Amino acid sequence: MADLVKQAEKGGIKKIVVGVVVKHGPKVLILHRKPEDFMGGMFEIPSGGVEANEQLYEAVERELLEETGLRLKVISGYLGHFDYKSSSGKDTRQFNFLVSVHPPFDIHLSEHDQHSWAKKSELEQFNISREIRKVILAKSKKITPN
């Protein structure tokens, strides 16, 4: 995983973000951004910036817990990345991971105003970006932990 960050930095990326696809049976967790937030009103997956000296897997675990209250069981795959401009104008790369979590599956939102467990076939019903939809539908790739 460290190679992913090195490649991004070589490509001029200034900010690194992780995205987390949480599967529970045939459904995935999506979160609704508050209207006043950057990209307000959109549904997304749990995500957030990687802190200084933090590994990607550590950021996945922290962001998942902070945004949903869910505890990471295992990162089971890598779902690719996409680039965008952050609200502060920085070139940003979001690395996305498929995870399993420990029960209970009670969601405690801290940054969003609602959530939904959606089947992949139901994604069209939600205001969700093309990039996030692609991530959710992507086939998982094996990753190496370091």
C-alpha positions in Angstrom: 0.0 0.0 0.0 2.9 2.3 0.6 3.6 2.2 -3.2 0.2 3.6 -3.9 1.0 6.8 -1.9 4.5 7.1 -3.5 3.1 6.9 -7.0 0.5 9.5 -6.2 3.0 11.9 -4.8 5.3 11.4 -7.8 2.3 12.3 -10.0 1.8 15.7 -8.2 -1.0 14.6 -5.8 -1.0 16.9 -2.7 -3.7 15.3 -0.6 -4.4 11.6 0.1 -7.8 10.3 1.1 -9.2 6.8 1.8 -12.6 5.6 0.9 -14.3 2.6 2.6 -16.8 0.3 1.0 -18.6 -1.6 3.8 -20.5 -4.7 2.7 -23.2 -6.3 4.8 -24.7 -9.2 2.9 -25.7 -7.9 -0.5 -25.8 -4.3 0.6 -23.2 -1.5 0.9 -23.2 1.4 3.3 -23.7 4.9 1.8 -23.7 8.2 3.7 -25.5 11.4 2.9 -23.5 14.7 3.0 -25.1 17.6 4.9 -26.4 20.2 2.4 -23.9 22.9 3.7 -20.9 20.6 3.1 -18.6 20.4 0.1 -20.6 18.4 -2.4 -23.6 18.7 -0.1 -26.6 16.5 -0.7 -24.6 13.7 -2.3 -24.4 10.2 -1.1 -20.9 8.7 -0.7 -18.9 6.0 1.1 -17.2 6.7 4.4 -14.0 8.6 3.5 -11.5 11.1 4.8 -7.9 12.4 4.7 -4.9 10.5 5.6 -3.0 12.2 8.5 0.7 12.9 8.5 2.7 9.7 9.3 -0.4 7.6 9.0 -0.6 4.4 6.9 -3.5 3.9 4.5 -4.8 0.9 6.5 -4.7 3.1 9.7 -6.7 5.8 8.0 -9.3 3.3 6.8 -9.8 2.1 10.4 -9.9 5.6 11.9 -12.2 7.1 9.3 -14.6 4.2 9.4 -14.8 4.5 13.2 -15.1 8.3 13.2 -17.8 8.6 10.6 -19.9 5.5 11.4 -18.9 4.0 14.7 -18.2 0.7 13.0 -15.1 -1.3 13.9 -12.9 -2.6 11.2 -12.6 -6.4 11.0 -10.4 -6.7 7.9 -9.5 -4.9 4.7 -10.4 -7.5 2.1 -9.4 -5.7 -1.1 -8.4 -2.6 -3.1 -11.1 -1.0 -5.3 -8.9 1.5 -7.2 -8.6 5.2 -7.0 -9.8 8.4 -8.5 -8.5 12.0 -8.5 -10.3 15.3 -7.8 -9.8 18.8 -6.5 -10.6 19.2 -2.8 -12.7 22.0 -1.4 -9.4 23.8 -0.7 -8.3 23.3 -4.4 -5.6 20.6 -3.7 -5.1 17.8 -6.2 -6.4 14.8 -4.3 -6.4 11.1 -4.8 -8.9 8.8 -3.0 -7.8 5.2 -2.6 -10.8 2.9 -2.0 -10.9 -0.3 0.0 -13.4 -3.1 0.6 -13.8 -3.9 4.3 -15.7 -6.2 6.7 -16.7 -4.9 10.1 -17.4 -6.4 13.5 -21.0 -6.5 14.6 -23.1 -4.8 15.8 -23.9 -3.0 12.6 -25.4 0.1 14.3 -24.4 3.3 12.6 -23.5 6.4 14.6 -23.1 9.3 12.2 -20.7 12.2 13.1 -20.3 14.1 9.8 -23.3 13.0 7.7 -27.1 13.5 8.2 -28.3 10.1 7.1 -27.2 6.7 5.8 -28.6 3.8 3.8 -27.7 0.2 3.2 -28.2 -0.2 -0.6 -28.0 -3.0 -3.0 -25.7 -2.4 -6.0 -28.8 -2.5 -8.2 -30.4 0.3 -6.1 -27.6 2.9 -6.5 -29.3 4.7 -9.4 -32.0 5.8 -6.8 -29.4 7.9 -4.9 -27.7 11.1 -5.7 -24.2 9.5 -5.9 -21.3 10.5 -8.0 -20.2 8.5 -11.0 -16.8 7.9 -9.4 -18.3 6.5 -6.2 -20.7 4.3 -8.1 -17.8 2.9 -10.1 -15.9 2.2 -6.8 -18.8 0.4 -5.3 -19.3 -1.7 -8.5 -15.5 -2.4 -9.0 -14.0 -5.8 -8.6 -11.8 -6.1 -5.6 -8.0 -6.5 -6.2 -5.7 -8.1 -3.7 -3.5 -5.8 -1.7 -0.3 -6.1 0.2 -0.3 -4.6 3.7 2.9 -2.5 3.6 
